[in-house]
């Protein structure tokens, strides 16, 4: 009787292995496809933009958490864009 949980775990792993393998391959493919997208030149110069701002502006930007807010806003727009592409949901 004590081997029953081991057998059940082995059986579940046997059934789920193809799905796990497929998910891993698809996600590796998606990551490699996204890594092939080239960044525009202005993306690399964004650091110089932030360093060129006066200290008063940088204080307000940090006080209002503008970086966090922009991250949330652009993530929401990205998720909205993806959801709108799904049939019957968008």
N, C-alpha and C positions, 0 to 999 in steps of 0.2 A: 503493500500500500504506500510506503514512503516514496516510491519511484514514480507515482502517478503525477505529481506536480512537475517533475523533471520531464516526463514524457509529454505532458500538455504544453510546457514551454517549448520543447523541441518541435512539436507539431505546429505550434503557432508561428515559430520562426521559419519553419519550412514553407508554410503557406504565404507568409508575408515577404520572404526573401526576394521573389521576382519584382514585387512592387517597390521595395526599397532600392533594389538595383536600378530599376527603370527611373525612379525619382532622382537618384544620384546622377545618372547619366544625363537626364534632361536638364537638371539644374547646373551641371558642369558645362553643358552646351550653352545654356543661357548666359552664364557668367562669361564664358569665352567670347560670345557674340557681343555682349555689352562692352567688354574690354577692347574690342576692335573699333569702337566708335571714337574717332579722333576728337580731341578737345580743340575749341577755337583758340586763337592766339590771345585774345583778351582775357581768357580764363587764367592764364599764367601771370598776367599783369594785375590781377585783382588785389594782390597783396600790396602793391605800390599805391593803389588807390586808397586803401585804408590807412596806410602810414602817412599819406599826404593830408589827411584831415586834421583840423586844429584840435587841440586838447579839449576845448569846451564841447565840441561836437562829439568827440569820442566819449566824454563823460556821460552825455545824454544818451548816446547809443547804448552804453553799458548799463546805465540806470534803468532804461526802458526794456532791456533784454531784446534788443532789435534782432540780434543774430538768431536767438531762439524763436522769435516770432516769425521771421522770414523762413526759417526751416520748416516750421509747422505749416505755414501758408503754402509754400511750394510743394510740400508733401501732400497736402490736401488737394491742391490742383492736379498733381500727378495721379493720385488715386481716383479723383473724379474723372480724369481723362481716360484712365484704364477701364473704369466701370462703364463709362459711356460707350465703350467699344464692345461690350458683352451684349449679345442679342438678348432680348426680353428683359433686360435690366435697365438699359440706357434709354 
